[in-house]
Amino acid sequence: MRKTAAAALALLVGCAAHQVLLDVQAPATFASEPGGHEMAVVTRVIDGDTIEVEISEIVAGPGAGETSPGESYDVRLLGIDTPESVRPGTPIECFGRESSAATKALLEGREIRLVKDVEETDRFERLLRYVYIGDELANARLVVNGYAAVYTYPPNVRHADLFVQLQREARDDERGLWSTETCNGET
């Protein structure tokens, strides 16, 4: 398993005795991106797969989107899905609070890089992006630790094979969503 001293720390979050564990790192994939990105700060975590950011800088290239420095945007993390925790009129799904807490522990207040795949936004006008902390793909870190499931958004499929591999690892090790103690893969 991939672990580092910094990553091995357990992040305690007030979720009914659930301890957020993000100790398994995802592979560093930033170097394989096509070039170009947006620098941003995560100002708020909306739920497990949606964040709000303020763009600080644009680095030109095909991975940079159509944003403006100083502006705030909602961002949908590509390639993953987390249980619902804030959708009006629907119940909170199994592990929804925990997935949101994991995303908050991983990203809130951090400087990140955003990389576009093919499409700019979804039907809700959220930016569609891969989110990087340094060279590590945060979307993948949530999957490998069991806080997100794979959900492809064709034609945005650049990392689909990686996500499937990491989900298999999380499922095999019964992490998060895949644990018989939580949802056993059911949301």
trRosetta pair geometry for C-beta under 8 A, 3 or more apart (Angstrom, degrees):
i j d omega theta_ij theta_ji phi_ij phi_ji
1 24 5.7 -78 -172 -118 111 101
2 7 8.0 -6 129 91 81 159
2 24 6.0 86 63 -165 79 68
2 25 4.4 -94 123 59 114 90
2 26 7.6 158 76 -60 147 7
2 27 7.4 -165 -62 -74 169 57
3 7 5.9 -152 -155 85 56 112
3 8 5.1 58 -177 -77 111 100
3 23 5.7 6 -123 163 105 91
3 24 6.6 -54 -77 -104 80 47
3 25 6.7 159 -98 0 29 96
4 7 4.4 79 50 16 85 105
4 8 6.5 -147 84 -20 37 90
4 25 6.4 35 2 -31 99 141
5 8 5.8 -52 -142 25 25 115
5 9 7.9 40 157 -35 53 87
6 9 6.8 -43 -175 1 35 108
7 22 6.9 -102 -166 117 80 80
7 23 5.6 116 137 -148 82 46
7 24 7.6 -163 150 6 126 3
7 25 4.9 -50 -137 -59 169 103
8 23 4.8 47 -127 -141 46 108
9 23 7.4 171 45 -94 27 91
10 19 5.5 6 173 164 124 119
10 20 7.2 146 -176 81 71 54
10 21 5.4 -31 -125 -102 89 77
10 23 6.9 -30 -79 -52 67 114
11 19 7.7 148 76 179 45 72
11 20 4.6 -36 80 84 95 109
11 21 7.5 175 32 -88 74 27
11 22 6.3 11 10 15 119 107
11 102 7.9 126 71 -123 129 56
11 105 4.0 118 134 -166 155 141
11 106 8.0 -149 10 -57 165 58
12 19 5.8 -42 -108 -132 67 84
12 20 7.1 167 -110 31 13 85
13 18 7.3 -23 72 92 92 85
13 19 7.6 132 30 -142 71 36
13 20 4.6 41 8 -11 119 122
13 101 4.0 143 130 -177 157 125
13 102 7.7 -129 7 -63 156 45
13 104 7.2 115 -123 75 141 116
13 105 5.8 -101 -60 -59 127 122
14 101 7.8 -157 55 -121 51 135
15 18 4.2 -38 98 52 108 108
15 20 7.3 88 21 -49 128 92
15 97 5.2 158 -132 127 115 111
15 98 5.3 133 156 -89 163 70
15 101 5.0 -101 -41 -28 132 162
16 97 7.7 67 13 94 105 147
18 97 7.9 132 40 99 143 102
18 98 5.1 -65 129 -104 159 115
18 101 7.5 130 93 61 117 153
20 98 6.9 172 -91 -164 84 79
20 101 5.3 -140 -69 122 131 106
20 102 4.9 177 -146 -91 116 71
20 105 5.0 151 112 4 155 160
20 147 7.9 32 -145 -85 92 136
21 145 6.4 -166 102 -162 73 117
21 175 7.8 -116 84 -152 116 105
22 102 6.2 139 -68 -156 110 96
22 105 6.6 -177 -12 103 136 120
22 106 5.8 161 -117 -81 166 104
22 141 6.2 40 -165 162 105 112
22 145 5.2 -44 -121 -87 54 169
22 147 7.8 -24 -92 -11 90 139
23 145 7.3 124 37 -111 53 117
24 141 7.7 167 93 -149 68 69
24 144 5.0 -125 111 131 119 112
24 145 5.4 171 47 -79 100 79
24 169 7.9 -169 164 128 154 127
24 175 7.5 -65 13 -106 140 165
25 136 6.1 -81 -167 -127 100 141
25 141 6.5 -34 -145 -111 44 101
25 144 7.7 7 111 83 16 149
26 29 7.5 -47 135 -7 105 108
26 136 5.5 123 65 -165 90 94
26 137 5.3 -81 109 61 142 83
26 138 7.9 -178 28 -96 138 12
26 140 3.4 116 -145 110 154 111
26 141 4.5 -109 -10 -66 112 63
26 143 7.5 69 -91 53 126 94
26 144 5.4 171 -82 2 82 137
26 162 7.9 75 -168 161 111 119
26 166 6.4 -5 -118 -111 97 149
27 136 7.7 170 102 -125 23 74
27 137 7.6 12 73 21 64 105
27 140 7.1 -54 38 132 69 156
27 162 7.1 -110 41 -149 120 126
28 31 7.1 46 133 4 96 101
28 134 7.5 -55 -124 118 107 99
28 135 3.8 29 -158 121 107 115
28 136 5.5 -61 -99 -75 66 62
29 32 5.1 -52 -173 36 75 115
29 33 7.2 94 134 -41 80 84
29 135 7.2 154 39 164 33 80
29 136 7.7 71 19 -135 74 32
29 137 5.1 -6 41 -28 117 120
29 140 7.2 94 6 -5 133 154
29 159 6.9 86 139 -110 166 120
29 162 7.0 -7 -80 -113 153 171
30 33 5.7 -35 -165 0 47 118
30 113 7.0 64 -127 72 126 144
30 115 7.8 174 -131 -37 75 146
30 132 5.2 75 -88 -135 113 150
30 134 7.4 -129 -16 130 147 50
30 135 4.0 -118 19 -141 121 66
30 136 7.6 -37 -27 -13 104 20
30 137 7.4 175 -57 -58 70 77
31 135 6.7 7 -24 -147 84 120
33 37 7.1 37 130 -65 153 114
33 63 5.3 38 164 -85 116 152
33 115 5.0 -79 -144 -144 143 156
33 130 7.5 -157 -102 72 123 141
34 61 6.6 176 114 155 81 110
34 62 4.5 -42 117 71 133 118
34 63 5.2 160 62 -46 87 96
34 115 8.0 141 35 -168 80 116
35 61 3.6 -123 125 -163 84 148
35 62 6.3 68 69 31 81 83
35 63 6.0 172 84 7 30 109
36 59 5.6 -173 -138 105 46 78
36 60 5.5 -58 -111 139 107 28
36 61 2.0 -160 -38 66 101 86
36 62 5.4 148 38 39 134 35
36 63 4.1 160 81 48 79 76
36 64 3.8 -92 168 -13 107 92
36 115 7.7 119 96 -129 65 81
37 59 5.2 14 50 52 67 111
37 61 7.2 -7 -18 59 54 114
37 63 4.9 -18 -73 114 67 117
37 64 5.7 -100 -41 -79 5 72
37 113 4.6 21 149 -177 146 104
37 114 6.0 154 -173 70 88 47
37 115 4.9 -46 -110 -83 101 76
37 132 7.5 -33 -153 28 154 129
38 55 5.4 -53 -179 -132 121 106
38 57 7.2 162 -161 86 54 50
38 58 5.6 -23 -109 -107 76 66
38 59 7.4 -161 -80 22 27 75
38 64 5.7 115 -51 -137 76 77
38 65 6.0 -41 -30 32 130 91
38 67 5.6 34 -114 48 150 136
38 113 7.1 145 73 -161 45 56
38 114 4.3 -17 60 56 99 106
38 115 8.0 -171 22 -69 73 36
38 129 7.8 -69 42 -122 115 146
39 55 7.2 102 78 -163 54 62
39 56 4.8 -61 106 66 101 97
39 57 4.0 18 40 51 120 94
39 58 7.7 -130 20 -63 78 25
39 59 7.1 78 -26 -18 94 100
39 111 6.7 -3 -173 -174 94 99
39 112 7.6 159 -154 84 50 41
39 113 6.1 -32 -98 -102 58 67
39 114 7.9 -163 -73 15 12 82
40 53 3.9 32 161 171 137 128
40 54 6.1 158 -158 76 85 38
40 55 5.0 -45 -95 -100 96 46
40 56 6.0 164 -104 5 33 84
40 75 8.0 136 93 -39 166 148
40 111 7.4 164 87 -152 36 57
40 112 5.6 -25 68 64 84 86
40 113 7.7 135 22 -109 79 21
40 114 5.7 28 7 -17 126 117
41 53 6.5 152 73 -156 37 78
41 54 5.3 -10 54 54 91 93
41 56 6.3 67 -16 -36 91 121
41 109 7.2 -16 -178 -163 97 31
41 110 7.1 -176 -147 94 64 29
41 111 5.5 -36 -94 -95 75 62
41 112 7.4 137 -108 17 25 79
42 45 6.9 27 168 -62 122 76
42 51 5.2 -45 -139 177 106 135
42 52 7.3 105 -162 75 62 51
42 53 5.5 -46 -100 -97 48 82
42 107 4.6 102 -43 153 176 94
42 108 5.4 -117 114 -116 119 31
42 109 6.3 -39 75 6 90 21
42 110 5.4 20 24 50 114 72
42 112 6.0 53 -37 -3 99 126
43 52 5.1 -61 66 105 95 98
43 53 6.3 147 6 -122 87 24
43 54 5.4 70 -39 -17 126 98
43 72 6.6 -45 27 -128 149 116
44 51 6.9 163 89 -165 52 65
44 52 4.1 15 54 43 96 117
44 108 7.1 16 -130 -125 21 99
45 50 7.8 119 -170 90 56 56
45 51 5.3 -36 -112 -111 57 84
45 52 7.8 -134 -67 19 17 76
45 100 6.4 140 135 -170 119 78
45 103 5.0 152 -150 113 133 103
45 104 4.2 -134 34 -86 156 76
45 107 6.3 121 -82 75 111 109
45 108 5.1 -75 -22 -70 108 104
46 50 4.2 -43 65 103 122 103
46 51 6.3 -166 8 -98 86 23
46 52 6.2 98 -43 -28 101 91
46 74 6.7 21 -27 -139 150 107
46 86 6.5 -118 163 49 77 158
47 50 5.2 38 45 41 83 97
47 82 6.5 -172 138 81 96 123
47 84 7.2 -18 -170 -148 156 44
47 85 4.9 163 -137 51 109 102
47 86 4.9 -140 -69 14 118 114
47 96 7.4 -36 -161 -172 112 91
47 99 7.5 29 165 103 80 103
47 100 4.9 -68 -153 -98 53 107
47 103 7.4 67 132 45 33 150
48 82 2.8 -94 97 107 135 167
48 83 6.9 60 16 47 149 58
48 85 6.6 103 -15 4 96 124
48 96 7.0 -129 -17 -155 125 55
48 99 3.3 -5 -99 135 146 105
48 100 4.8 -89 -56 -70 73 52
48 102 6.9 33 -128 56 96 96
48 103 4.9 163 -139 -18 46 132
48 142 7.2 136 179 -161 96 142
48 147 6.4 -156 -152 158 122 97
48 148 6.3 173 153 -84 118 93
49 76 6.4 26 140 -158 93 69
49 77 4.8 -119 -160 42 72 104
49 80 5.5 -162 -115 100 117 96
49 81 6.0 -44 -48 -132 162 32
49 82 4.5 176 -29 11 98 101
49 99 7.8 -15 -32 152 77 124
49 103 7.3 -137 -58 -84 29 152
49 142 8.0 165 -90 121 75 165
49 148 6.4 112 -79 -121 102 122
50 74 6.1 2 -175 -178 105 102
50 75 6.9 161 -153 80 56 49
50 76 5.5 -22 -100 -100 84 62
50 77 7.2 -131 -72 -1 35 82
50 126 6.5 -66 -133 -141 107 154
51 74 7.4 164 88 -155 35 57
51 75 5.1 -17 64 58 83 100
51 77 7.2 62 1 -46 101 98
51 103 6.9 -147 -69 164 104 121
51 107 6.0 -71 -103 122 150 147
51 108 8.0 -156 -136 -82 114 64
51 131 7.4 68 28 -94 141 155
52 72 6.1 15 177 -178 100 108
52 73 7.2 175 -151 89 61 35
52 74 5.5 -36 -97 -98 73 62
52 75 7.3 160 -100 12 21 82
53 72 6.8 173 89 -148 38 64
53 73 5.8 -16 60 60 85 81
53 75 5.5 23 2 -13 116 128
53 112 7.2 -89 -118 54 134 117
53 114 7.1 172 73 -51 171 136
54 70 7.2 -16 -177 -156 100 21
54 71 7.2 177 -147 93 66 26
54 72 5.0 -36 -92 -91 74 76
55 58 7.1 20 175 -59 123 83
55 67 4.8 163 -68 138 161 130
55 68 6.5 135 71 86 140 34
55 69 5.2 -118 115 -108 97 40
55 70 6.9 -36 74 20 82 29
55 71 5.7 7 32 58 111 74
55 72 7.8 -167 2 -89 75 27
55 73 6.8 39 -32 6 104 114
56 69 6.1 28 -178 -141 18 95
56 70 7.9 80 -110 -56 40 46
56 111 7.5 -36 19 -135 147 102
57 69 6.0 31 -85 -101 31 121
58 64 5.3 85 -167 -158 92 134
58 67 6.8 175 -85 72 114 87
58 69 6.4 -114 -15 -49 91 95
59 64 6.1 -165 73 -73 54 124
60 64 5.9 -81 -127 17 27 152
61 64 5.5 106 55 -4 63 101
62 116 7.6 -122 147 75 60 103
63 115 4.1 -32 -171 -147 118 87
63 116 5.5 161 -165 41 45 72
64 67 8.0 -117 178 31 81 92
64 116 6.8 -9 101 11 8 115
65 114 7.0 -44 4 119 118 118
65 116 4.4 129 -70 -56 91 133
65 120 5.5 124 -151 -135 108 85
65 127 6.1 113 114 -145 176 117
65 129 7.2 -81 -31 -83 138 108
66 120 5.7 -9 23 -136 109 138
67 71 6.3 -154 -177 68 87 120
67 73 6.1 -77 -123 -30 124 148
67 127 7.0 -5 -69 -92 122 142
68 71 4.5 67 72 -2 92 129
73 126 7.5 121 166 -150 89 54
73 127 5.1 45 150 -14 135 121
74 124 7.6 -59 94 121 138 108
74 125 7.6 78 54 101 111 76
74 126 4.4 -69 107 -117 100 91
74 127 7.0 167 90 17 48 78
75 114 6.6 -111 -128 -120 146 133
75 126 6.1 143 -121 178 12 95
75 127 4.6 -29 -109 67 73 102
75 128 7.8 155 -160 -88 67 13
75 129 5.2 -38 -160 33 115 120
75 131 7.0 107 134 -74 140 116
76 122 5.5 8 22 -4 153 136
76 124 7.6 105 -48 59 132 116
76 126 4.2 90 -24 115 99 134
76 127 7.0 -178 23 81 70 45
76 128 5.5 -24 68 -102 101 62
76 129 7.5 129 67 25 51 68
77 80 5.4 -16 111 49 110 111
77 129 7.0 -51 -113 77 43 68
77 130 7.6 64 -157 -121 70 34
77 131 5.7 -57 -114 0 97 118
77 138 7.2 -97 -129 97 132 99
77 139 4.7 170 176 -99 113 101
77 142 7.5 58 133 27 161 149
77 148 7.7 -66 97 -126 136 160
78 117 5.9 143 -152 -13 168 128
78 128 5.3 76 -75 176 103 86
78 129 6.1 -155 -13 84 106 16
78 130 5.4 -56 47 -66 117 65
78 139 6.3 -37 67 -105 61 162
78 153 6.1 -104 -144 33 83 126
78 156 5.2 -103 -147 147 128 131
78 159 7.5 109 110 40 108 113
79 130 7.4 27 8 -96 123 88
79 139 5.5 82 64 157 110 142
79 140 8.0 -5 101 -68 137 69
79 143 8.0 -52 124 -51 103 139
79 150 6.7 -41 169 -145 77 70
79 151 6.8 135 168 65 26 58
79 152 6.3 5 -124 -102 62 55
79 153 7.1 -100 -65 12 42 92
79 156 7.3 -121 -55 126 78 98
79 157 7.7 120 -97 -126 96 43
79 159 5.4 -35 -87 77 165 103
79 160 6.3 -150 -129 -87 108 57
79 163 4.9 -163 165 -56 118 155
80 139 5.1 -169 -11 -165 127 93
80 142 6.0 64 -158 85 165 124
80 143 5.9 -132 -105 -64 118 101
80 148 3.9 13 -173 161 125 137
80 149 6.8 134 -158 70 71 36
80 150 6.6 -61 -107 -111 56 31
80 151 5.9 59 174 31 14 92
80 163 6.8 -150 -73 -140 79 134
81 148 6.5 144 65 -166 30 86
81 149 5.3 -30 64 66 87 89
81 150 7.6 9 19 105 87 16
81 151 3.5 63 -22 -18 109 147
82 85 7.7 -26 122 -9 109 107
82 95 7.9 -118 -172 116 83 96
82 96 7.1 115 143 -127 92 59
82 99 3.9 165 -166 157 124 148
82 100 7.2 145 133 -57 145 60
82 103 7.3 -89 -42 -37 168 129
82 142 7.3 -63 -75 165 116 136
82 147 6.6 -8 -117 150 115 74
82 148 4.9 -60 -74 -106 86 80
82 149 7.4 151 -90 17 38 75
83 92 7.7 68 138 174 108 64
83 93 3.6 -137 -172 90 106 116
83 94 6.0 -124 -126 71 160 50
83 95 5.0 118 13 77 145 79
83 96 3.9 -108 110 -75 103 74
83 99 5.6 147 37 8 85 142
83 177 7.4 162 -30 -106 113 115
83 183 7.6 -169 -61 -79 145 163
83 187 4.5 -155 -99 -148 101 120
84 87 4.6 -39 -162 6 127 118
84 90 5.7 -8 125 105 155 130
84 91 7.9 102 90 89 116 46
84 92 6.7 -145 105 -136 76 42
84 93 4.7 89 44 -3 76 112
84 96 5.5 -30 86 -115 35 135
85 92 5.2 35 -128 -136 56 97
85 93 7.2 -90 -63 36 59 77
85 96 3.5 165 -73 158 87 108
85 97 5.6 139 -129 -72 129 48
85 99 7.0 -167 -31 63 130 98
85 100 4.8 -89 53 -33 163 134
86 100 7.6 103 -27 -94 105 146
87 90 4.5 3 94 41 112 121
90 93 8.0 -7 141 -43 111 89
92 96 4.6 -146 -175 61 85 143
92 97 6.4 29 178 -41 139 90
93 96 4.6 111 58 -49 71 116
93 187 4.7 35 167 178 132 88
94 177 7.8 109 114 -133 99 78
94 182 6.8 135 167 158 106 82
94 183 4.0 131 130 -100 131 113
94 186 6.4 45 46 99 150 76
94 187 5.5 -145 54 -129 93 49
95 98 4.9 -59 -158 49 66 116
95 99 5.6 73 141 -29 86 99
95 147 7.6 -160 164 -136 116 55
95 176 6.6 95 -154 174 142 84
95 177 5.3 -167 79 -95 172 75
95 182 5.5 61 -75 165 113 126
95 183 5.0 -75 -17 -26 121 131
95 187 6.8 -80 45 -110 105 90
96 99 5.9 -54 -145 34 27 109
96 100 6.5 25 157 -14 62 107
96 187 7.9 104 -58 -155 85 104
97 100 5.8 -57 -151 39 31 110
97 101 6.2 32 152 -21 66 108
98 101 5.5 -52 -145 37 32 113
98 102 6.4 36 153 -23 64 103
98 147 6.8 -133 126 -124 87 92
98 176 7.2 178 125 -145 130 91
98 182 7.5 -70 31 -141 162 140
99 102 5.7 -51 -149 32 31 113
99 103 6.6 30 153 -16 64 103
99 142 7.4 66 -154 -166 86 116
99 147 4.6 144 -122 -176 71 85
99 148 6.4 110 -146 -70 118 66
99 176 7.7 86 -83 -170 81 126
99 177 7.7 29 -72 -60 114 106
100 103 5.8 -55 -150 37 33 109
100 104 6.3 33 152 -19 66 107
101 104 5.6 -54 -147 38 32 114
101 105 6.2 32 155 -19 66 106
102 105 5.7 -53 -145 37 30 110
102 106 6.1 23 157 -15 64 112
102 142 6.3 125 122 -125 125 89
102 145 7.0 -179 -158 101 142 131
102 147 4.0 -94 69 -125 162 159
102 176 7.9 -6 -54 -115 158 133
103 106 5.8 -61 -143 42 29 108
103 107 5.7 -23 175 22 67 117
103 108 7.9 88 127 -35 67 88
103 142 6.6 13 -81 -100 82 133
103 147 7.2 -179 -43 143 76 137
104 107 6.9 -79 -125 53 17 79
104 108 4.7 8 -160 -20 65 128
105 108 7.5 8 -54 22 12 102
106 110 7.8 -62 139 3 50 149
106 133 7.3 -122 171 -35 89 148
106 138 5.9 137 146 -150 129 110
106 141 6.5 158 -139 102 145 133
106 142 7.1 -117 10 -70 166 90
107 110 5.4 -109 -159 36 44 120
107 112 6.7 1 -144 -58 97 140
107 131 6.9 -2 -112 152 134 146
107 133 7.4 -133 -101 -65 72 117
107 138 6.1 67 -76 -161 111 156
110 133 6.2 -17 154 -114 147 107
112 131 5.4 -10 176 -168 141 90
112 132 6.1 145 -171 71 81 51
112 133 6.0 -50 -112 -81 86 61
112 138 7.1 -36 -133 -15 129 141
113 131 7.6 145 76 -160 50 44
113 132 4.1 -17 60 61 98 112
114 127 7.0 19 -180 133 145 140
114 129 4.2 -23 -164 -167 98 150
114 130 7.3 141 -159 70 49 49
114 131 6.1 -17 -102 -103 68 63
114 132 7.6 -158 -69 20 24 83
115 129 6.2 126 57 -162 38 85
115 130 4.5 -24 63 58 98 102
115 132 6.6 50 -9 -16 110 115
116 119 7.8 -139 -170 79 100 33
116 120 6.6 -14 -138 -106 135 53
116 127 7.7 -88 -93 -176 94 98
116 128 7.0 77 -136 85 74 77
116 129 6.1 -52 -82 -104 52 76
116 130 8.0 -150 -60 16 9 82
117 128 6.8 -63 31 123 98 109
117 130 6.9 93 -51 -23 92 103
117 155 7.5 -169 129 109 113 71
117 156 3.8 112 78 -140 144 86
117 157 7.4 125 -178 14 148 31
117 158 5.1 -154 -127 -6 109 116
118 155 4.4 -24 51 94 164 105
118 156 5.2 -139 31 -79 92 68
119 122 7.4 84 123 -75 133 53
119 128 5.4 35 90 44 93 146
119 153 7.5 -96 37 134 131 117
119 155 6.9 125 -29 52 98 85
119 156 5.7 -80 25 -51 95 115
120 127 6.9 -62 169 -131 63 69
120 128 6.8 120 131 31 17 95
121 124 7.9 -133 169 70 99 51
121 125 5.3 -6 178 -145 141 36
121 126 6.1 146 -153 70 84 34
121 127 5.9 -55 -97 -96 75 36
121 128 6.2 166 -118 -10 19 90
122 125 7.3 -74 68 -4 61 14
122 126 5.2 -4 36 53 104 89
122 128 5.7 109 -42 -63 87 107
122 153 7.5 -73 -97 -152 110 146
128 153 6.7 -128 -149 101 137 156
128 156 5.9 -100 150 -88 136 167
130 137 5.9 -44 -178 -138 109 105
130 139 5.8 -89 -140 4 69 135
130 158 7.5 -69 -46 68 140 125
130 159 6.6 105 -105 -5 133 141
131 137 7.3 104 72 -162 52 59
131 138 4.3 -42 98 46 102 121
131 139 5.9 122 37 -37 86 86
132 135 6.7 -22 -167 -137 120 15
132 136 6.6 141 -154 73 72 40
132 137 6.0 -43 -97 -97 73 48
132 138 6.6 -170 -103 -9 17 89
133 136 5.4 -22 66 67 83 97
133 138 5.4 87 -11 -65 99 103
133 141 7.9 -15 28 -6 120 151
136 140 7.5 -125 177 64 76 110
136 141 6.3 53 155 -52 116 121
137 140 4.1 61 92 11 110 112
137 141 6.9 176 94 -16 57 82
137 159 6.7 170 -165 -132 166 161
137 162 7.8 68 57 120 155 147
138 141 5.3 -50 -147 31 39 116
138 142 6.6 42 155 -20 67 99
139 142 6.1 -57 -162 31 29 110
139 143 6.9 26 145 -16 63 107
139 148 7.3 -86 -168 83 62 162
139 159 7.3 111 88 90 130 151
139 163 7.4 -44 132 -95 105 114
140 143 5.5 -54 -151 36 39 113
140 144 6.1 31 157 -16 72 107
140 159 6.8 -101 -66 168 111 139
140 162 6.1 -38 -111 134 129 117
140 163 6.4 -123 -106 -91 78 70
140 166 5.6 142 -164 -19 86 170
141 144 6.1 -55 -139 39 29 104
141 145 6.3 13 163 -4 63 114
142 145 6.4 -71 -146 47 24 100
142 147 4.5 -86 -163 76 80 105
142 148 3.9 47 129 3 112 121
143 146 7.8 44 176 -63 29 22
143 147 7.7 -88 -64 56 20 66
143 148 5.0 -62 -76 77 61 96
143 149 7.3 98 -123 -120 85 13
143 150 6.4 54 -129 -65 131 73
143 163 5.4 -145 -104 -148 173 78
143 166 4.6 82 110 107 115 122
143 167 5.3 -66 -178 -69 108 76
143 170 6.4 -141 154 -16 59 145
144 166 4.1 -73 -75 -169 85 111
144 167 7.8 -96 -82 -64 45 35
144 169 5.9 -2 -139 80 83 123
144 170 5.5 -175 -158 -58 29 105
144 175 7.7 17 149 74 45 157
145 170 6.6 -5 60 -112 6 119
145 175 5.7 -122 -175 157 38 138
145 176 6.0 83 133 -32 63 132
146 170 4.3 170 -70 -172 76 121
146 171 8.0 142 -104 -64 96 44
146 174 7.9 24 -97 149 150 29
146 175 3.3 -164 -26 116 133 85
146 176 2.2 165 118 33 106 109
146 177 5.1 -164 -180 22 84 72
146 178 5.4 -111 -129 19 115 93
146 179 6.9 63 177 -23 157 92
147 176 5.1 -118 -60 -137 49 156
147 177 7.1 145 -108 -24 16 99
148 177 7.8 -169 4 -15 5 137
149 167 6.4 67 -147 -127 56 130
149 177 6.3 -80 -58 84 97 168
149 187 7.5 -117 -9 -24 141 138
150 160 7.3 89 -166 -152 119 68
150 163 4.4 130 -112 137 104 114
150 164 5.6 40 -94 -81 168 58
150 167 4.8 -83 -24 -36 109 151
152 156 7.5 179 -172 83 69 71
152 157 5.3 26 -157 -106 118 95
152 160 5.0 23 -100 -113 121 120
152 163 7.8 167 -72 66 83 143
153 156 4.5 1 86 54 97 111
153 157 7.5 -165 63 -64 50 69
154 157 5.8 1 -100 -41 64 118
157 160 4.2 -15 -167 -25 85 129
159 162 4.7 -50 -172 44 81 119
159 163 5.7 86 128 -28 89 98
160 163 5.7 -58 -148 36 31 111
160 164 6.4 31 156 -20 66 105
161 164 5.8 -53 -149 34 32 112
161 165 6.5 33 153 -19 64 106
162 165 5.7 -57 -152 37 32 113
162 166 6.3 24 155 -14 67 109
163 166 5.8 -58 -144 41 30 108
163 167 6.1 32 156 -22 66 106
164 167 5.8 -53 -145 35 29 111
164 168 6.5 34 153 -23 62 104
165 168 5.8 -54 -154 31 29 113
165 169 6.7 29 149 -18 63 104
166 169 5.5 -49 -151 34 37 114
166 170 6.4 37 151 -18 67 103
167 170 5.6 -52 -147 38 35 111
167 171 6.1 36 153 -20 67 106
168 171 5.7 -54 -145 38 29 111
168 172 6.1 31 155 -21 64 108
169 172 5.8 -54 -144 36 28 111
169 173 6.3 8 161 0 63 112
170 173 6.2 -69 -145 51 26 98
170 175 4.4 -87 -156 54 80 114
170 176 6.5 -23 -175 38 121 107
170 177 7.6 43 140 49 126 91
170 178 5.6 138 132 12 85 139
171 174 7.3 23 -176 -78 32 41
171 175 7.9 -73 -53 36 21 78
171 178 4.3 -153 -115 -132 55 153
171 185 6.8 41 -124 -84 104 117
173 178 7.8 84 71 88 57 131
174 178 5.3 -137 -134 115 41 92
174 179 4.6 87 165 -105 88 59
174 180 6.4 -31 -150 -5 132 78
174 181 8.0 88 159 12 117 90
175 178 5.9 36 55 50 50 106
175 179 6.5 -24 -172 -51 7 96
176 179 6.3 157 63 -9 13 103
176 182 6.6 -52 173 45 35 159
177 182 6.5 -102 -120 99 23 129
177 183 5.1 -34 -156 57 62 125
177 185 6.2 79 140 -97 92 37
177 187 6.9 -25 -146 -66 119 101
178 183 7.7 -22 -60 72 18 86
178 184 7.0 33 -165 -145 35 28
178 185 5.3 36 -114 -65 64 83
179 182 4.5 69 68 15 104 97
179 183 7.4 75 58 35 70 59
179 184 6.9 -75 96 -73 35 52
180 184 5.1 42 -112 -89 50 103
183 186 5.1 -145 171 61 88 63
183 187 6.0 24 -174 -79 149 56
